[in-house]
């Protein structure tokens, strides 16, 4: 099993959810986060005062998938999230040792 953690632009969330749903991925956790990479933020003017916004709003999408479906899920996710501009985000993939469904004690891929 693999855990996929994707940091994406907030306005791309619906497209990403639809792309994942279309390939049969239902379970995911969505978190609103803030941060920056190479984008480094931008300057804004508020009440005549200029200031730097260096932590930009992003969305983190997390899911655990069967290892055999990893490439299919990554392709759907990255294609839906891509704008081609700086700040599109990143995807991280981790190994998952175990998964347990609390309700009925299903383990491994059966718990997904």
Secondary structure, 3 states (H helix, E strand, C coil): CEEEEEEECHHHHHHHHHHHHHCCCCCCEEEEEEECCCCCCEEEEECCEEEEECCEEEEEEEEEECHHHHHHHHHHHHHHHCCCCCCCEEEEEEECCCCECCCCCCEHHHHC
